[in-house]
Every structure is written in structure tokens, then in C-alpha cells.
């Protein structure tokens, strides 16, 4: 069912979030991805959609960039937009790729739509070289928790406006109507669920960022301005550390 919804609604994503249509991508996500992918030589874009992050990696000088996505309607558009990247239709939980074949993997607003998160993170770790980076973008789990939202409480005296957080600690799947007649599946997980699952596969957090919403988004969403101190985006840079590199790092520290 989830795959059918993505096939049916692929144009919602392509029309609304690519080719400069979305200010959060233009002003925040793509610049952050450019910074984090700088110097990468072989890049895998998991859940590539139309391929905009993959094309960015190629523009930055990566020698080989592959975008993978399970949705035919996304892959067809990504192939048509080219940009010097390769594309492949496959699921994140079953990558038909060689071990340690990339020095950078990026997943941008993808894993909150993946059911088999543990297997998918294991696949990311498997294809990533030792010491390689996983550039992991998520809709912030606090924002995306089912039942969360902006509350205009007129019962209080004086009235208050605040952001309500739903059942944050409960992992649950919902199908949300993101706009009229467009339904998209989301899997809410607390942040610890991602971090601990990644660590079990040798992927460890090196950097975490929670940027405030960019001006272009606030200009289009005036109702959100009062909640602008609540992050919509979560970014984690995870680095693959095997037992060998951990021993090497420990030895280096002891020598110093």
C-alpha cells in the first residue's frame, strides 16, 4: 500500500519540492548537503526521488553518483533530469550493491517513510567504506510526532499559543493527507530509535544540527512564524567505525 501511494503521488513531491520549488530545500537542505558532501568521490543517494541531491553531489566533483529509489515514477524523472548521475530502482532495505563501495551515503527525508529501518541502516553501513560518512536528513521527530501541532488556546486567560507534542516515544505509522487528496505514509520514531539502530551497525553520530526554519519558508507559512524556534529539520552526520578503526583511534589517543 505504501509503495502504491508513492507511485500515485510522485508528482506531488516532484512538483512541490524539486527544481527550486521549495524554499526549505533551496535555502537550507541543499546548502547543508553541499557542505556535508564536499570532497566525496563515490556517493549513494538513498531514496533519491527526482535526483536533486545526487545531481548536487556530481556538481561538487564526485566521480560516481548513484541514486536509488523504489518508486518508478521518481526514477523515470531522475533519469530524465540526468546531471551525470546513475539511477536504479531498488529498496533501501535491499541494495544490490557491493560492500564498501561508497565513501558517502546520503538519505534526505527518506527514512521516516521506511518500515524496515534496521535492515535499511544495515544496508547503508554495508555499502559504506570504513570511515565514510552517512549524511542523514530527517523531518524532525518532535515536529512529525502524530498529534503534534500549533495550538491556539483561547480557554486560558490570557490566551496562549504553543506547540503541542504528541506521543513522542511511541513508534507508529500513519497515512497523512499532506494536501487535498494526496496521502503519504509516515513512520514516526523517537530520535533514540535511529541513533541506537545506526550504532548497532557501526554508524556513530559525529555531528547533529537542528536548524531553525529558513526565511523563505516562514514567508510562505505565516502561521508558523510564531513557532519558528521549533526545528522542522534534523541533520545527523554519522561515520562508519569498524573495530579496526576504533582500535586505531584509541591507539592514536594513547600516543598523544
N, C-alpha and C positions, 0 to 999 in steps of 0.2 A: 504493500500500500504506500509506504513512504517513497519508494522509487517511482511509483506511478504519479504521485503528487509532484515530485520534482520534474519529471518529464513533462507533465501537463503545464506546470507553472514556470518553466525555464525562462520564458520571455519576461516574466516579472523581474527576475534577477538581472537578466542581460540588459533590459531597457532601463531599469531603475538604478543600477549600481555600477555600470561599466561605461567606458568611453567618456569619462568626465561628468556623468550624470549625478553622481552622489558626492556631496561636499566632504563627507567623512572619509571617503576613500582618497579624494583629491588632496585634502588639506592635512590628513592625519595618517591614514593607514599606509598609503603608498610611500610617503616620505619616510616613515618609520621602517617599512620593508626595505627601502633603498639603503638606508643606513645599516640595517642588520645583514643584508645580503652582499654588501660591499666586499669584493675580493673572493667571493665564492667562485669556484671553477665548474663544478658539476652540481646542478640544482634540480631537486624534485619538488614540484608544486602539487600537493595532495588536495584533491577537491578543487581543481583549477578553475572550474566554471568556464568563462569565456577566455581565460588565459592572461588576464591583465597583469597579475603578479609575475607570472612566468615570463611574459614579454619584458617586464621591467628588469628581471634578473639578466636576461640576454643583453639588454641595452647597457647594463652595468659592466658587461665584459665576460660573463660566464661562457665557458667554451661549449657546454652542453646543458640544455634545459629541457626537462620533460614535464609536461602537465598531465595529470591523470584525474579522471572524473567518471563516476558510474552512470552519468546521465548523457544519453546520446545527443539530445538537443543542445547541451552545453558543448560537448566535444566537437560537434559539427561547426558551431560558431567559432570555437577556439582554433580549429584547423583553418577556417576561412580567414581569420584575422592574422594568422601566421606569426610574423615577428621573429622568425628564425627558431621557433621552439617546436619540439616534437610533442604530439599528444597521443594519449592511449586511453581507451575506455576500460576501466577496471575499478574494483572496490578497494578502499583503503585497508580493509582487513585481509586482503589477498593480493599483494603486489607481485606481479610476475617479473621481478627484477632481481639482479644478483646481489649477494651480500656485500655490504660496504662499498657500494658503487657511487655514492654521492657524498660530497663534503658539506652540503647544506640541504635541509628539507624545510619547506615552508607549508603551513596549513593556515589559511586565512578564513576565519568564521565558518569552519567546517565541522569540527569535532562535536559541536553541540547538535549536530544532525546525524551523528553516527551512533548506532546501537552498540556494536561490538567494539567499544572503546579500548578495552585491554588488548585485544588482538591487533587493533589498528596501531596502537602505540608500540606494540612489539614489532610490527612490520616497519614502522619508522626507524626504530632502533636497529633493526637488522640491516636495512639498506644504507644506513648512515655510517660513515667511516669513524673510526676511533678518534675522538677529539673534534668531530664535526658538530655543527650547530643545528638545532631544530628551532625554527622561528615560528612560534605558536601564538596565533591570534584567536581570541575568543570574545563573543559578546559577554560582557562581564556577568558572571553568575549571579551576583546580587541583583543586577538590573533585570535579568531574564527569569528569575525565580517566579514560577506561576503564582498569581495572586498579588504580585508586586505592582505598584503604580502610584501615580500622583494623586494625593487626597486633598480635597478642599473641604475641610471640616468646619461647617457653619454651626455645629452644635456647641462647640467651645466658645467661651466668652473671655477675651476676644477670639474671633475665628482664627484658625491656623491652617497653613498649607504645609504638607510634609510628604515624604516618600515612604510608602508602606512596603516592608519586605515580607514576602510570603513565606512558605515553609522551606526555608533555605536548605536545611540539612537533609531533606527528603529527595532522593533521586526519582525523577518521574518524567514520563513522556507525555507531551501534549501536542495537539494539532491546532495551530493558531491561524486565525483569519487575519493575515497581515495587511490586506486591503480587501475591498469588496470582491467576494467570490474567489479569492486566492488563499489557499490553505497550505501551510508549510509545517512539517513536523519538527519539533524541538525536543531535545533531551536535556533536562536540567540536572546538573550535578554540582555539588559544592566544590570549591577550588581544591580542597584536600584530596578529593577523589582523583582528579587529574594528576596532581603532583605526586601522590603516592604510587599511582599506577605507572607513571613515567619512570619513577625511581626504581621500581622493580625490574624495569628493562634497561637500567643503566643510563637513563636520561635525567640529568640533575639541573636544577634551576641555577642559572648564573646571573640572570637579570630579570626583574619584574617591573613593569610600568603600568600605571593606571592614569592615562592622560585625561584631562578634562575635555569635554566636547568642544570641537573646533568652532570658530566664529561662523563659518558658512552653514553649519548645521543649526546653530542657535538662531541664525537669521531666518531660517525656513521653519523653525519649530519654536515659535514664541512661547508656547505653553510649557516648554521645557526649561526656559531660561532661569526660572526660579529654582530649578533643581540642577543647575549647571555644576554644582560641586559634587555631584554623584557621577562617577565614571561610567560610560557606556562600553568602553573598550578595555580589555585586559590583554597585555602582551607579556609573554614569557620567552626568554631565551634559555633553552635547555641545551646542555652539552653532553655528548656521549662519553662516558668514562668507563672503560673496562677495568678489570682487576689489574691489568698490566700498567695502564696509565695511572691508576690510583697509587700503585706501589712506587711508580716513577716520581709522582708528585710528592709523595711522602718522603722519599729519599732526598729529593731536592730541598724540601723544607728542613730536613735534619742537617743537611750540609751547610745550610745558611744559618 
